[in-house]
Amino acid sequence: MKLSPAKVEQLATMLVDVLAETDGVLFQAGDPELRAAIVDIMTDELEVEDRLNAEVHQMLQAYKYEITHERLDYDTLFRRLRQRLIAERKIVL
């Protein structure tokens, strides 16, 4: 995850504060519950890229022998496979 948990918490707090000051926005829960929900959603979205990278690494491990012996560039293969999965799954990063 590219943001620390403290930064995610800070952003969630700022978002709740901005929404509380916005006319026409009515909360159906208290501030702590809203912050916790926002933190959960943000954390899950930020971890999408981490999970994708781990999956690409795992997929390439199956071809480790071929990559090593055929002198293929692991980084290039990683980027290409990652981009293909992003396009196929329509992931927004």
Secondary structure, DSSP 8 states (H G I E B T S, - for coil): --S-HHHHHHHHHHHHHHHHHSTT---SS-HHHHHHHHHHHHHHHHHHHHHHHHHHHHHHHTTHHHHHHTT--HHHHHHHHHHHHHHHHT---
